[in-house]
Amino acid sequence: MTVIEKLKLPHIPFLDGRPKRLLIDGQWVEAASGRTFDTFNPATGERLATVAEGDKEDIDRAVAAARRAFEGPWSRVKPAERQRLLLRIADLVERHFEELATLDTLDMGAPLSRTTNNRQRALGMLRYYAGMATALHGETIDNSLPGEIFSYTLKEPVGVVGAIIPWNGPLTATIWKIGPAIATGCTVVLKPAEEAPLTALRLGELLLEAGVPDGVVNIVPGYGETAGAALAGHWDVDKVAFTGSHLTGQKIIQASAGNLKRVSLELGGKSPDIVFADADLAAAVPGAAMAVFANSGQICSAGTRLFVERRVYDEFVGGVAEFGRSLKVGNGLDPATQVGPLVSREQLDRVTGYLDIGQKEGARALAGGSRLTGEGLDQGYFVPPTVFADVKDEMRIAREEIFGPVISAIPFDDIEEVVRRGNATSFGLGSGVWTRDVSKAHRLARAIRAGSVWVNCYQAMDPAVPFGGYKMSGYGRESGKQHLDEYLNVKAVWIKTA
């Protein structure tokens, strides 16, 4: 009996019990070593599938295939053809979206209410990149040299891209890397996270069905220290696009030095979410809560440092705690579930370790504070929405990325103070401001050192709007026209016409 039958889900042919293989040069192949690993449902501990474990030899094969494709027929494919290809992919993703969303839920735990709500985002990205495929162009430049010398620029694909994605949103993370590569004429070797590789592999099947040429997209599941490290350091990879922890990002930068490959990094965060007393508090309570509790806090830009103006601190933080307690925690396949499990035992140990640290440091748990068990939860990795009050800036729970549903609530008194304290972090990915005062909103938007500032909302995302970080949260941008530039080289051309 398959896991789908056990859970009484709609039939998913992809989970047929057969081992999943690597996609290299348009073919599904075994790992060179013959090794495999299992992937599990974090809500139940049940095995979902056995997956081929790629390593350095497989990365070598995939990069060679990507290079052949890049220098071969793919280099002659016109922008309009790449556009049509992306639109075919989008149509297939739309047709199979419920299946892909369910795979995300099964493999990494996010509630179906979240993964199915990613429809607009996933399809929007693919169709946005399709639109941009025919809008890439250089410019003519009126230079100031004497004589008749004409100058212009060309934008050309950077080449073979090594893409390494995390486990906290497999479908959209895969599209975020593959979409711009196809749009710009690059080729890709994708390493999905070992914790949640299934959606990327199923998407690989749809890419072949859409007609993606052999070698243009290769997918090699495996572990970071083997497959990931081999991809980051590979001499024939022209660019690495990575999303994950800042510690791994630092290793990727070091590995890139061999051939000075291009690197773009979307890394961790410890984002300030600032609530003023003049805000619409009724809207800010759920907004600030779900800025962290969404996806069980497993979002790099989560607003985990909740700064609240002192005169409404107790009332507001109490409201956030009450809201957190009202959320249904459970198996993501239950349509009523609002907060699912953490992705793995390792992540559970990490988050519960911080819960212990916070309480030992003197923080007070108004909601949550320990692992959730009982009522069918014992085999899963569940942590309830947790709100810590009495948090000081120097506490580890206020300084270090936890990557779980944990809010550190901190009082403040004035704008200058909260800007200084909000920026007192090595990260700079996201931030939030809740106020009815437009002057405060604009002042904070300029003063906060972060790649995104959300005012009276949080985690709003759109394919046309760039996303990325400052400081230890990385560099480069995803989404927007800036994203396409990350996959392009600029060539200057000079022609003496007389």
BALO-672496 format. One record per residue (C-alpha): x, y, z; residue in three letters. Coordinates in steps of 0.05 Angstrom, whole numbers, plus 5000, padded with zeros to 4 digits. Each point is the difference from the previous one (the first is absolute). Example, Ala and Ser with C-alpha at 12.3 -4.5 7.8 and 13.67 -1.06 7.14 Angstrom:
BEGIN
524649105156Ala 502750694987Ser 
END
This chain:
BEGIN
500050005000Met 502850684980Thr 500050605045Val 494650324956Ile 495549405012Glu 501450025075Lys 498350745004Leu 493949934954Lys 502450544954Leu 498450094926Pro 504449554959His 506950294984Ile 503349564947Pro 506850295018Phe 499849655068Leu 499549314970Asp 505149675046Gly 505549994948Arg 506750345015Pro 500950704973Lys 506050124955Arg 504350584977Leu 498450424939Leu 506350074958Ile 500250184926Asp 492649874991Gly 500349305030Gln 498049715068Trp 506249645026Val 502549665062Glu 505450335043Ala 507049784978Ala 501349725069Ser 493349635002Gly 498550335068Arg 493150235019Thr 496750375058Phe 492950025027Asp 495550605008Thr 494750025054Phe 493550345016Asn 501750455060Pro 492949975027Ala 499949255007Thr 507249744992Gly 497749554942Glu 504649884942Arg 497750334936Leu 505149784949Ala 507149754988Thr 504250494961Val 506649914962Ala 505750345038Glu 504150424953Gly 507350175016Asp 506050314965Lys 500049514942Glu 492750134985Asp 501150755005Ile 505749934950Asp 495449634952Arg 494550525009Ala 504650594990Val 502949684937Ala 492949914973Ala 498350725017Ala 506350254965Arg 498549604937Arg 493050274998Ala 502250715012Phe 505249994945Glu 495749584954Gly 492950074974Pro 497450385060Trp 504550594983Ser 496250084935Arg 493050005031Val 496850684990Lys 496750415056Pro 493049874974Ala 501349255001Glu 502450045072Arg 493850415016Gln 495449474970Arg 503849465038Leu 498950365067Leu 492650094984Leu 499349254985Arg 503449865067Ile 495250485035Ala 494049664968Asp 502449315023Leu 501450265071Val 493050295001Glu 497049344976Arg 503749605054His 500150535054Phe 496149625053Glu 504749424993Glu 506250455007Leu 497050365060Ala 498549335033Thr 507149764988Leu 502550635034Asp 495549875060Thr 501949275004Leu 507550114994Asp 501150625044Met 493650065041Gly 497050674980Ala 492450005005Pro 496149904936Leu 496850675015Ser 506950314988Arg 502749574943Thr 493650064959Thr 500050755011Asn 506750024964Asn 496449894933Arg 500050744981Gln 507350085020Arg 502549384964Ala 496250134936Leu 501350745004Gly 507549905002Met 500149534940Leu 495750474959Arg 503950615022Tyr 506649684979Tyr 496749814934Ala 498250724989Gly 507050235017Met 503249504952Ala 498550464940Thr 501550645038Ala 507449905012Leu 504350504962His 506250425003Gly 500450744985Glu 503350484953Thr 504850485035Ile 502050684973Asp 507349985020Asn 504550615003Ser 506149754962Leu 502450424940Pro 498349754931Gly 494349554977Glu 500049435049Ile 493449665014Phe 498849625065Ser 494749555026Tyr 499049435050Thr 497649294994Leu 496949585056Lys 502149284996Glu 498549395043Pro 505249885053Val 500449254984Gly 499249395045Val 496550165065Val 500649585063Gly 493550105039Ala 499549775072Ile 493250075034Ile 497449915071Pro 494349565025Trp 495250535026Asn 496250114934Gly 502249494949Pro 495450184941Leu 501050755001Thr 507449945017Ala 501149554939Thr 496250474954Ile 503850605029Trp 506549694975Lys 498049644936Ile 495350544972Gly 505150564991Pro 505249514974Ala 495549774944Ile 497750714985Ala 507250254991Thr 502649394962Gly 504249705056Cys 500249275019Thr 499149735070Val 502349465048Val 495150025059Leu 501449685067Lys 493749965041Pro 500349945076Ala 500749295024Glu 494450115049Glu 494950144945Ala 502149804929Pro 493549714973Leu 496650624972Thr 506250204960Ala 500549304971Leu 492650004980Arg 500950694970Leu 505849704960Gly 495249514969Glu 495550584980Leu 505950384970Leu 501549414955Leu 492749964981Glu 500150744982Ala 505949874953Gly 505950285038Val 506049764959Pro 504749485027Asp 505250295048Gly 496750685009Val 497249815069Val 503449455041Asn 497749805070Ile 504749655048Val 497449875071Pro 505349875052Gly 503250275063Tyr 503050695007Gly 506949775021Glu 500649564938Thr 495650194941Ala 499150725023Gly 507450115013Ala 501949694933Ala 495250464964Leu 502350635037Ala 507349874985Gly 499349714930His 504950324951Trp 495049984942Asp 494250335037Val 499550744982Asp 495250225055Lys 497149735065Val 493150225023Ala 499049795072Phe 494550075052Thr 501449765070Gly 503950155064Ser 505450545004His 505049485024Leu 499149584937Thr 500050654959Gly 506950165027Gln 502549324979Lys 497250104930Ile 503650664993Ile 506549665019Gln 498749434952Ala 498550494943Ser 507050305003Ala 503149464956Gly 497250264935Asn 497150655028Leu 492949784983Lys 494250485009Arg 496249905065Val 493250245024Ser 497849845070Leu 493450045037Glu 501849835071Leu 497250035071Gly 496850565040Gly 498150265068Lys 495150514975Ser 497050575042Pro 492550084998Asp 498350685031Ile 493150165029Val 498450725019Phe 494350185048Ala 496550384945Asp 499449374956Ala 493549644984Asp 501449515056Leu 494249544981Ala 503349894932Ala 507250005027Ala 498849435050Val 498749464948Pro 504850344952Gly 505849985049Ala 498249305023Ala 499849694930Met 506450384982Ala 503149445042Val 495149435008Phe 498849914925Ala 503749384975Asn 501649845073Ser 504950585001Gly 504349674946Gln 500750634958Ile 506550384995Cys 496750685003Ser 495249845058Ala 498950605047Gly 502749645061Thr 502250625039Arg 493450335017Leu 501250715024Phe 493850305032Val 499250715026Glu 500149965076Arg 493250325014Arg 496449444962Val 505249455011Tyr 496249575051Asp 493450054964Glu 502949874931Phe 504749435019Val 494449685039Gly 495750034938Gly 505449684957Val 500749445051Ala 492549895002Glu 499949994924Phe 505649484999Gly 496349565049Arg 493950024956Ser 503649714939Leu 498949264985Lys 506549615000Val 500049334965Gly 501249584938Asn 500450474940Gly 495349534961Leu 494350195046Asp 496450594966Pro 498950315069Ala 507450015017Thr 503150705003Gln 506949815028Val 503449364978Gly 506149635026Pro 507350214994Leu 503549664942Val 504449505038Ser 502349735066Arg 506350424993Glu 495850634993Gln 495649795059Leu 506249925044Asp 502650684977Arg 493550375015Val 498549675066Thr 507250145020Gly 498650744991Tyr 493649945040Leu 504149755058Asp 505350544990Ile 494850554999Gly 496949795066Gln 506949905033Lys 501950714978Glu 493850285035Gly 495050074944Ala 492749835017Arg 496049554954Ala 493050304993Leu 498149464949Ala 503349344982Gly 507049895026Gly 500849254992Ser 499149444950Arg 492849814985Leu 498049275008Thr 493749585010Gly 493849944957Glu 503649674942Gly 506050475002Leu 505049565035Asp 503449754937Gln 500550694968Gly 504550605012Tyr 495050505029Phe 501650655036Val 494050465016Pro 500150744986Pro 504450305055Thr 500250715025Val 505550225047Phe 499150645041Ala 505250355044Asp 505249904945Val 506450405001Lys 504050184938Asp 506149615024Glu 496249345009Met 501749464949Arg 492749934981Ile 500250734979Ala 506649954962Arg 500349314967Glu 495649724944Glu 495649455030Ile 496049814938Phe 493949795039Gly 493450315024Pro 503250425054Val 498950755012Ile 504550425044Ser 495950605024Ala 504050625019Ile 497350685024Pro 502550674973Phe 498650745014Asp 501650424938Asp 501949984927Ile 507450135006Glu 500749465052Glu 496249474961Val 503850154936Val 506649925036Arg 497949355034Arg 496549734939Gly 506350094959Asn 504549715054Ala 500549324966Thr 504749674951Ser 494049844955Phe 495850434955Gly 494849614960Leu 493150235020Gly 496650505047Ser 493150255017Gly 496850655023Val 493050085027Trp 497550725005Thr 494550464976Arg 505050574996Asp 502650064928Val 505950425024Ser 502349445047Lys 499149494944Ala 504550384952His 505250155054Arg 500549275020Leu 500049764927Ala 506350404988Arg 503349885067Ala 499449245005Ile 505949624971Arg 496349434966Ala 498349774930Gly 492550045011Ser 495850465044Val 492749815006Trp 495450545027Val 493449785031Asn 501049314969Cys 505349465001Tyr 503049504950Gln 496450314940Ala 503549724938Met 499250114925Asp 504049754940Pro 501350724977Ala 502750255067Val 507249835019Pro 501649625063Phe 506749915035Gly 504350215058Gly 505050475030Tyr 506049815043Lys 500349265020Met 493349884966Ser 503749954934Gly 500450384935Tyr 496649984932Gly 492650044989Arg 494549514980Glu 493650224964Ser 499650644961Gly 504350204941Lys 505949995047Gln 499349245006His 501149904925Leu 506250445004Asp 503049505049Glu 500149494943Tyr 502850464947Leu 506850274980Asn 500750694969Val 504650074940Lys 502250674972Ala 500850054924Val 504050564966Trp 499750124925Ile 503950534963Lys 495550214944Thr 504750464961Ala 
END
